[in-house]
Amino acid sequence: EKIDEACHYSCDRKYGYLTTCPTNVGTGMKASVMVHLPALTITGNINKVLQIVNSFGMNIRGLYGEGTQSLGNIYQISNNQSLGLTEDEIVKTKKEKKSVNYFDYSLLCVLIFLICLGFVLLYSASSYSAQLAKGDASYYVKREIIFTIAGGVVGWFVIKNSKFFITLMNRMAMPMYIVSIVCVVMVVATPLGIERNGAKRWLGYGIFSFQPAEFVKFTVIVLTASLLSKCSQKALKDYRNIWRVYSYTIVATLSIMVLTSNLSSAIIIATIPAIMILVVGVPKKFVKQAIFLVALAAIPMGAYLTLHGDGFRLNRISVWLNPEDNAADGGFQVLQGLYAIGSGGLFGKGLGQSAQKLGFVPESANDMIFSIVCEELGLFGA
């Protein structure tokens, strides 16, 4: 800019800057390189090189440029001309240029294959129980297809408007987190709490119901991501800031574990944000403190969990270790699942040929579907 103020340039809006050398006209730049080519000159192959260079839009000149001869076998190679693009052409090109988005079609094919395979396996495992309970052998598959299509549409819409949703999630992270904790409290504090299979972990009214623990998983992940994104690299090095971020996870974990006695969901809720924090990079002091606190709380927490609820969790561990001793009680489902897996062998009985799904394996269409898959496809297919 300082040079531009002191000097006067001859410039054309269409062709760019004008100079005494026509080949230097334009908006582009001209670059030159000096090369020493004695062998090519002595053998007489320099002309061949000249032809090749010209085909690439380059030119070989003498030591001092245009119209000069080579001295000491030193040549100057530069681009042939530098007319470039006008400003109008550059603007037009920018407007017309379409963004090239990479799409992994192979991954899409794998995803479609897995979804379709899931439909087939679900129908095979659930057709008998669906026919008995709902009067329609494909009842569960139809529901799954509807939910899959709905999820795909919502996912596509979110991806297409990703910037909007990222901003929205960032702003709504804390309110959603508070609402999720309130929903957990409502399970035990209001008549809206629903008990299923001896566990009161659902919230609902009429035909609508959901498990607040699943909502908490989502909100804790979003809140942790939001808080971490607002921390600078310097702030992340302070272990106190990391504990402030993780404190929301601790509250959510204790809420799920104490109020709904859902240990599995509590472990998941505590683990995912911890992994997110480790991936971001945290001070070693935080890791040491976390390990120490987990070890310190393991003994009293373990005693509480095993004794709480008339030894419910201790009984589950005992059944898991010795299912044969509890075959008529808590070990029935485990044993029936083992029978299914064992009878399938390595290659299975064949798709749709399971015997254990005919009322022997409880929850064959959801929790125990893997045992049915093993029976029909074998360990190799599963």
KEGUMAR-248661 format. One record per atom (N, C-alpha, C): residue in one letter; z, x, y. Coordinates in steps of 0.02 Angstrom, whole numbers, plus 50000, padded with zeros to 5 digits. Each point is the difference from the previous one (the first is absolute). Example, Ala and Ser with C-alpha at 12.3 -4.5 7.8 and 13.67 -1.06 7.14 Angstrom:
BEGIN
A503905066049716A500004995550059A500005004550060S499644998250053S500035004250059S500374996150055
END
This chain:
BEGIN
E500005004149940E500004995950060E500005004350063K500365005649998K500015004550058K499315002950012I499645001949945I499335002750008I499534994650027D500094993949977D499584994550022D500074998750074E500625001150026E500114999050072E499665005350042A499955006149971A499735005650040A499245000849992C499724997549944C499295000949986C499644993350000H499375000350014H499584994050000H499525000349940Y500054995049957Y499584999849941Y499434995150009S499445001749970S499444995449999S500054996049935C500144993650007C500144995949940C499584993650002D499724998349944D499624993849993D500384995349954R500054993650019R500404995249961R499714999049930K499355001149993K499684999049936K500015006249956Y499865005950030Y499925006149961Y500585004950005G500494998450042G500575004450006G499895005450053Y500325005849990Y499965005450049Y499325003549995L499715001550059L499355003450003L500105007350017T499655004449963T500045007250012T499305002750005T499955006550015T499345003250005T499675000849932C500404999449947C499735000649932C499954993049970P499394997649986P499924993149975P500394998749936T500085005049958T500344998949936T500754999350009N500265001350059N500714999350013N500184993350033V499494995750009V500124993650031V500364995449951G500504996350024G500314994949958G500754999750005T500294995349963T500724999050001T500345004049944G499605002649954G500295004049945G500145007150022M500225004149954M500155007050016M499545004649960K499905005950025K499595005149966K500465005649979A499965001849936A500425005449973A499565005549973S500215006350009S499625005749976S500455004749961V499695003649953V500375005049962V499565006249994M500295005950008M499645006349995M500085002749929V499435001549967V500025002649932V499605006549995H500215004449956H499665006449989H499644999649933L499325000150002L499604998949939L499525005949989P500245006049987P499555005849991P499584999549936A500294997849946A499644999849936A499434995150002L500114994150029L499464995050005L499445002550045T500175003550053T499495002650046T499585005549967I500335004649965I499655005649968I499544997749945T500234995149960T499604997449944T499484995050023G500014997950063G499514995350025G500144992849982N500604998549977N500174993149981N500304996050058I500035002950058I500314996650056I499604993850021N499335000249989N499594994250017N500154994049955K500135001449935K500194994649955K500654996850022V500475004250021V500644997550024V499894995850062L499555002350043L499854996350062L499744993049985Q499564999449950Q499734993549981Q500554995449973I500425002949958I500544995949971I500484997750055V500185004450046V500464998350053V499704994650045N499355000550014N499674995050042N500014993049968S499964999849933S500014993649965S500684996550008F500525003750016F500664997150012F500134998450073G499485000650042G500094998750071G500325005850037M499965005949971M500285006050031M499435004650022N500175005350036N499515004750025N500295007050002I499575005149984I500215007050004I499685003150061R500425002950042R499755003250061R500205007450000G499765003350050G500185007050008G500715000850026L500185006250012L500685001550020L500204996450064Y499534999350047Y500164997050065Y499744992850007G499844996849944G499824993050004G499264998850003E499804994850039E499314997650002E499525005750019G499465000749958G499465004650017G500165007449993T500565001749971T500185007149993T499935002149927Q499925006549990Q499925002749933Q500685002349972S499995000749934S500605002449968S500095007450013L500605002050014L500175007050009L500535002049948G499845005349963G500475002249949G500104995049944N499474996049987N500024994949947N500564994850011I500164998950064I500494994950018I499654993950027Y500164994349973Y499674993850018Y500524994950025Q499744995450040Q500414994550026Q499764993549969I500444996749961I499824993649968I500374994450037S499614994950021S500304994450037S499654993649983N500294994350019N499674993749988N499394999450045N499484996849973N499345000150032N500004996550067Q500324994150004Q500044996550063Q500644996050003S500194998050059S500644996750009S499944993950045L499504995949983L499914993950040L500574995049988G500244999749937G500574995749985G499864992650013L500534996250010L499964992850014L500214998650071T499694995050030T500214997950066T500654996149994E500334999250057E500634996449999E499904992849977D499454996950021D499854993149980D499914999649924E499655005049972E499895000149927E500665001049963I500435004250027I500655001349968I500424993649998V500024996450059V500384993850003V499724994849952K499324999649997K499684995249955K500145001649928T500005006449983T500145002249932T500714998349980K500475001050046K500704998449986K500094992549987K499644995950038K500074992849992K499704997749934E499445003149981E499654997849939E500295003149937K500385005350008K500275003449941K500504995649964K499894999049938K500444995949959K500505004549963S500624997949999S500515003849966S499884999649925V500035005849968V499905000449928V500674999849966N500144994649964N500634999349965N499905001549926Y500405004549974Y499955001849930Y500344994649958F499664997949949F500294994949955F499965002649929D500565000149966D500045002649932D499844994349951Y499364999449981Y499804994749955Y500265001149929S500085006349981S500265001449933S500724997549994L500405000950053L500684997549999L500014992450000L499544996950035L499954992750001L499844997449930C499555003349965C499824997949932C500605000649953V500385005550007V500605000849959V500504994550014L500094998450064L500474994750019L499794993249971I499364998450006I499754993649973I500094999749924F499865005749968F500085000349927F500734998749979L500475003250035L500704999249984L500244992850012I499764997050054I500194993150015I499744995349946C499375000849981C499714995849948C500355001149933L500155006349985L500375001549938L500694996750001G500314999950058G500654996850007G499964992549987F499464996850024F499904992849988F499944998749925V499605004249966V499894999049928V500655000849961L500385005350016L500635001349964L500514994550016L500014997750062L500474994750018L499854993649963Y499364998449995Y499814993949963Y500195000649927S499885005949971S500165000949930S500754999449987A500415002750046A500734999949991A500324993450018S499674996250044S500334993950027S499714993549976S499445000249964S499654993749983S500444995449958Y500365002749952Y500424995949956Y500574996750039S500385004150037S500574997350037S499764995350056A499435001450031A499734995750053A499794993249972Q499715000049940Q499794993849969Q500604995649984L500555003149977L500594996249983L500374997550063A500065004350050A500404998350059A499614996050052K499355001550008K499614997050054K499434995649976G499855000349935G499454996049974G499325002950016D499985006250023D499375003450018D500075007349981A499605002449952A500065006949976A499845005150054S499594998250048S499805004750053S500394998950065Y500564996649997Y500394998350060Y500195006350039Y500315004949966Y500245006150034Y499425004350026V499455000149962V499425003950022V499704996950063K499954993450002K499744996750060K500425001550061R500664999849991R500455001650056R499895007250023E499935004549951E499915007050017E499355001250037I499474996649979I499355000650034I500044997650072I500344994450010I500084997250068I500395004950044F500555002749974F500405004750039F499615006550014T499605002249951T499605006150009T499484999150055I499654994349998I499504998650052I500334999450068A500564996550003A500354999250064A500245006850026G500275004049955G500235006750021G499425004450023G499434999449966G499415003950021G499754998050068V499994993550014V499784997650066V500475002450054V500654999349988V500495002250049V499955007650010G499935003749945G499945007350006G499395002150039W499434996649987W499385001650037W500094998550075F500334994450016F500114998250069F500455005150035V500525002349965V500465005050028V499645006650012I499585002149953I499645006350007I499524999650059K499654994550007K499524999150054K500355000050068N500624998050002N500394999850063N500605004549995S499905005949971S500555004649985S500385002150063K499655001450054K500335002350061K500484994750026F499774993849999F500424994550024F500624999349957F499925000249934F500564999049955F500495005950001I499735006150011I500455005850005I500444999250062T499704998050055T500394998850061T500504994349991L499774994749966L500444994249988L500595001949956M499875003649946M500545002049954M500495004750035N499745004250043N500445004650036N500474996250046R499764994850031R500414996150046R500484995349963M499784997449943M500394995049963M500435003049945A500015006649993A500355003249945A500744998250000M500345000650057M500714998650003M500154992549993P499644995550034P500134992949989P499894997849928M499495002649967M499874998249930M500565002549955Y500255006050016Y500555002949960Y500624995550006I500164997950060I500594995750011I499914993449963V499414997050003V499874993749965V500085000949925S499775005649973S500055001249927S500735000549978I500425003350040I500715000649983I500334993150005V499814996150049V500274993250007V499824995849939C499395000849975C499784996449941C500425001849939V500185006449993V500445002149945V500684996650005V500274999750060V500654996850010V499954992549984M499444996950017M499924992849988M500004998349926V499825004849958V499994998749928V500694998049975V500525003350025V500684998749976V500404995650048A499764999250063A500394996450050A499744993050014T499434998149973T499724993450014T499784996649935P499914993550002P499764996349941P499285001749981L499665003850043L499305001849986L499945005249945G500565003349983G499995005049947G499864996849932I499555003149962I499794997349935I500215004849944E500284997249947E500215004049943E499504999049943R499765005749972R499544999749944R500205005049947N500034997749939N500195004349943N500665003650012G500474996550030G500665002850010G500085004550060A499475000850041A500035004450059A499814996050062K500415000350051K499874996550063K499695004950049R499345000350001R499645005050040R499414997150038W499904993549995W499424996850031W500224995450057L499534998850046L500114995650056L499424995250003G500154993650007G499444995350001G500204993050019Y499494996050011Y500094993050017Y499404996249974G500124995049958G499454996349971G499605004349952I499344999850008I499575003949955I499935007350023F500255001550060F499935006850027F500635004049983S499895006049974S500565004649985S499755007250001F500445004550017F499845007249998F500645004049991Q499915006349983Q500575004549989Q500085004550062P500544999150038P500095004050061P499985007649988A500175002249940A499985007249986A499305002850009E499494996149982E499315002350008E499825000550074F500254995450040F499885000150072F500355006150031V500605001549975V500385005750026V499635006549985K499705000649941K499615006049983K499465001350052F499644994750017F499465000650049F500275001950069T500514996550024T500255001350068T500325006850006V500335002449948V500315006650003V499475005550005I499464999249962I499455004950003I499695000050070V499854994150027V499694999550067V500475002850053L500644998449997L500485002450050L500085007549996T500045002849940T500075007349993T499385003550029A499414997449983A499385003050027A499994999550076S500214994450028S500004999150072S500485004950034L500605000649973L500495004650030L499795007349994L499715001949944L499785006949991L499425001750046S499564995150012S499425001250044S500215001250072K500604997550018K500245000850069K500405006550009C500135003449945C500385006450004C499535005850011S500175004350046S499625006150011S500175005149945Q499615005449997Q500145005249951Q500705003050011K500195000550062K500665002850016K500554995249977A499894993550009A500504995149980A500084999749924L499445001149964L500034999949927L500405005849971K500075005350040K500385005849976K500754999050006D500204994850036D500714998450007D500204995049946Y500435002249953Y500184995849943Y500354993650021R500315000050059R500344993950024R499504994450015N499425001850026N499484995050012N499744997249934I499955004249949I499764997749935I500504995049970W500655001450008W500504995349975W499984993450037R499845000250065R499934993850037R499434995849973V499455003349984V499424996549972V500184997049932Y500335004049958Y500164997849932Y500584995149997S500384999450054S500574995450000S499794992749988Y499404998250024Y499764993249990Y499864998849925T499765005249967T499884999549927T500664999149962I500515003650022I500664999549967I500274993050006V499944997050059V500244993150011V499634995249954A499345000849996A499594995549959A500175000949926T500105006249979T500165001449929T500664996849981L500515000950042L500664997249985L499974992350001S499614997150045S499944992750003S499724997249935I499475003149975I499684997749938I500465001049940M500335005749998M500425001749942M500644995949997V500314999050058V500654996550001V499914992450000L499544997450040L499944992850008L499624996849942T499485003349974T499594996949947T500065003649933S500395005449997S500095003849938S499345002149969N499525001750043N499335002049977N499955007650004L500235003449948L500035007350002L499315003150001S499534997449961S499335002949996S499654999950068S500034994350034S499694999650067S500365004550050A500665000549994A500385004350045A499795007349992I499895002249939I499785006949988I499325001250030I499544995249992I499335000750028I500035000350076I500414995650030I500064999850073I500295006550027A500475003049964A500305006350022A499535005949990T499574999749950T499585005849982T499385000750043I499654994550013I499365000550035I500085003050070P500454997650043P500095003250066P500225007249995A500405001749949A500215006949991A499415004549987I499534997749959I499395003849987I499585000750063M499954994650039M499635000350063M500295005250046I500665000450004I500335004850043I499875007149975L500025001049935L499885006749972L499295002250012V499524995349996V499305001750012V499895002150073V500334996650046V499945001750071V500265007150013G500515001949963G500305006650010G500674999450035V500525001749964V500674999350027V500385006549994P500525001050040P500405006149994P500375000349933K500105006049975K500335001049936K500714997250001K500304999950059K500694997550005K500044992749981F499494996150020F499994992949981F499954999249925V499575004049968V499914999549927V500655001849965K500355005350022K500635002049969K500534994650009Q500034997150059Q500494994750013Q499864993949957A499364998349993A499814994149960A500195001149927I499855005949973I500175001449930I500764999849990F500375002850047F500735000049995F500284992950001L499744995850046L500254993150005L499834995949938V499405001049974V499804996449939V500465002049942A500135006549993A500455002449946A500714997550011L500224999850063L500684997850015L500094992549985A499484996150013A500054992849990A499824997849929A499745004649959A499754998149934A500554997249955I500585003449999I500534998049953I500304993250018P500244999050062P500284993450016P499484994549999M499385001650023M499484994950000M499814998149928G499965005049957G499844998749930G500524995749967A500645001450015A500544995949971A499974992950026Y499844999150064Y499964993350029Y499424996049969L499435003349993L499414996649975L500084998049926T500325004249962T500084998449929T500534994749988L500514999850042L500544995249990L499904993450037H499595000250051H499904994050041H499624994649960G500224994050004G499674994549966G500144999949926D500625001149981D500214999849929D499625005049957G499905005950027G499685005249961G499274998749985F499664996450045F499304998149989F499545006149990R500065004850045R499565005849996R500195004649942L500655000649987L500225004049943L499744996949934N499994993549998N499744996549941N499255001249991R499635000250056R499285001249996R499865007049975I500405004950023I499915006849976I500155000549925S500534996549979S500184999949929S499454996949958V499704994650024V499454996749964V499405004649996W499855003550055W499435004650002W500095005749950L500615002549994L500135005549953L500014997749928N500264994049987N500074997549932N499754992749996P499354998950005P499754993149998P500114996649933E500025003949944E500104997049934E500684996849993D500515002850034D500674997149996D500084993750041N499504998550041N500044994050043N499364995849991A499764999849938A499354996849986A500004992650018A500564996649991A500034992850012A500174998350072D500175005150039D500224998750068D499555003750049G500275004950034G499635003550052G499435004449974G500035001949936G499495004549973G499404996449971F499994993450002F499454996349970F499335001750032Q499974999950067Q499375001450034Q499775007149988V500475004850001V499825007049989V499715000949930L500334997249950L499775000749931L499314996849989Q499904994150028Q499354996749992Q499445004150034G500165003050057G499525004350032G499845006149958L500515002949968L499905005849956L499594998149939Y500124994149974Y499604997649943Y499264999550020A499884997450059A499304999350023A499675006950008I500355004750031I499725006650010I499885003549932G500504999449956G499935003349935G499454997149957S499924993450001S499484996949959S499305001450026G499955001750064G499345001650027G499735006849979G500455004649985G499795006749979G499635003750054L499535004249979L499625004150048L499434996150032F499664995749961F499394996850026F500064992450004G500574997149982G500124992950010G499684995449950K500184993750005K499744994849956K499354997150026G499845001150062G499414997050031G500204995250055L499574999550050L500134995850058L500094992749979G500574997050021G500154993149984G500324998949933Q500135005349962Q500274999449932Q500755001049996S500355000150056S500735001149998S500364994149967A500505001749958A500414994949969A500654999050039Q500235005450033Q500644999750035Q499984995750063K499404998950026K499954995850060K500074992749985L500014998249935L500054993049980L500724997650000G500355001350055G500684997650009G500545004849978F499825005949974F500515004749977F500255004650057V499545002650041V500185004450055V500124995850063P500614999750025P500134996350063P499635003150058E499774995950046E499655002450060E499415004449983S499604997949951S499445004149977S499455000750052A499984995550049A499475000250051A500185004250060N500635002350005N500185004050059N500405006349981D500654999449992D500415005949989D499825003749936M499824996449947M499885003149935M499265000349982I499564999550049I499284999949985I499765006649970F500345005550017F499795006549974F500065000249924S500524996849973S500094999949927S499434996149967I499764994750032I499444996149972I499365004050003V499905003750055V499415004250007V500015005449946C500585002949988C500065005149947C499844997149931E500224993849987E499874996849936E499254998749990E499654998050054E499304998249993E499535006050006L500165004650045L499565005850012L500285006549972G500624999949977G500315006149974G500225004650056L500385005149982L500225004950049L499415003550033F499465001049963F499415003350028F499704995750056G499924993649987G499714995550050G500464998650058A500654999849987A500484998650053A500075005950047
END
